[in-house]
Amino acid sequence: MIDLILQLPPVVQAVIRALMFVIVAFTMVPVSIWLERRLLSWMQDRIGPNRVGNITFSTTSKRVPAFLKGKKIHLFGILQPIADGVKSFFKEDLAPKNVDHFLFFIAPVVSLFPALALGATIPWGPWTDLTPVADVNIGVLYILAISSLGVYGVVLAGYSSNNKYALLGGLRASAQLISYELAMSMAVAAVVMTTGSLRPTQIVAEQSGPLWGIAPGLQNWNIFTPTGFVAGVIFLICMVAETNRAPFDLPECESELIGGYNTEYTTKKWVLFMMGEYVAMVTYGAIFATLFLGGWNVVPIRWSFLAEQEPVLATPLGWMNGLNMYLAPVWLIGKVLLIIASYIWARATLPRLRYDQLMSLGWKSLLPLGTANLILVGLWMVATRVGGPVVGWAAWAVASGIVYALYTLIKKTVSADAPSLAPRTIRLDHSPAVKPVPEPAEPVSVAS
Amino acid sequence: MNGALPAIEITPSLLMVVALAGIAALAAVGVIAFNNPIRSALCLVVNFFMLAALYFTLNAEMIGVTQVVVYTGAIMVLFLFVIMLLNLGAPIVKPEAKEPQTLVGLLLGVVLFGVVGSQLLPPLLSVVKVGAADNYGSPEALGRTLFTQYMFPFEAVSILLLIGVVGSIMLAKRRI
């Protein structure tokens, strides 16, 4: 199969590689919609969609075998996304009269493009001929560049709708995406520094090294190293903000802005926006898995190393290695689904941020944290190069202690006169309610 | 200029470059031709994006991606943000009277075009092969050059940018 593809001209090969990614990304959209609806309803103690896709066999038909008569097969509403899609496509497509028609029309397309283009440098398996779509030496920068284009669809939709709520949604989106881009770049830069390469395939390969440089049987996934963990948390938060998902869904905040940027959109165009959002969730999940969760490796265990160490168990360990290698796309998709489940979990748990909280989280918390993390990564790199992994981590621990002490010191001196960002609370008056005494009615003087 | 153009072999990559350059040029014309500021800004976005694609075709991926990150992803988003914040629509165009300024402006424009073109064309005509050498603009090579040969200018520029950031905060904030 691979040999057959390799004989084709390079352009055709590239198209095949791109299609392999795009088809999977689009297939994941209904899966994640179904997962979201079922999981959200479960978390909110509702039933959720459970009818579409159920099979009920006839009791009277002669074609149905006897043991199936009147049986019902419940499939947990698995076909609900298809029903949703069909419904959306056959609704009336209308656009308000005063919209900027050209921009109104291309905005959904523009919002879908970066979501799909993001995945071009994500390796989904150990086969270098098939994946990623383009193994360029600027892969991580490419991801940052394309993710910064994600704002255009939302901004254009907000502007062209000629609706003040849509415009406010677009404005919020542009401010939010610019703010969180910086913290995201900082988190990614930490990973790039530990790896020493901008190539995602290289980042995955580096993560299959021994854990912390000490434990040779385990893989060094970035999320397990202290610096990588901090970067991972920052990236996860920024990722949710970049995809405009709850609790960062201020651009489409329905309690304040009706629907935000997509207020005026109907049917297919609206579906394209939603599709862009879900494809972005999938691709960002794949990026997170690649940068922090060891890429396509299933568990952080170095099977081939263990097989060398334990010749007795070499055969089963070899099988595990083979499973890890040959089912790589399955493992990556599993990780993506896990990350999508965490998105849904965050949506079900956290209330939407207020605008000033959003900005202060991005600029005052995540960006300084990311920068401090970057400095600590540099320190760790130098210390490791000088004295080996143990010295490196010791230096990291001491330095992070110093950073934390500095942080508390600064906070103590600054917080005295800083405006409070604590959540606004409503003071309830607990005095017992007094029944209002109606004023004695004026005697109505009847003029005769 | 000097003699006929040398025969250029038409290759797919050349066609690619020509197509990208054409779109970039059209978008650049669009920037000044549209009345609506948001359309102009979008044309500039397209122009920057095509310029980045042109860098990609010339094997200078690093500078292409930087172009997208800095200009398309950050600066133009800020442009759009400001345009939307001020809610600038298309202005009502008044039919302009035929004034001598227009003629002089056109004439000066042609002269400027001629001067710039005469300086740019000869080096461009001597190009025989399109594309930089491999690893010419790779992040490794760029980083090594920046941190060895151009260490001082690099640090000086970063300090300058830092001063700019601090200065803008000083100007924007009423009370520190």
Interface residues (C-beta under 8 A of the other chain):
Chain A: L103 V136 N137 I138 L141 Y142 L144 A145 I146 S148 L149 V151 Y152 V155 L156 G158 Y159 L167 G170 L171 S174 A175 L177 I178 E181 L198
Chain B: I38 R39 L42 V45 E61 M62 V65 T66 V68 V69 T72 G73 A74 V77 L78 L80 F81 M84 L85 N87 S138 P139 E140
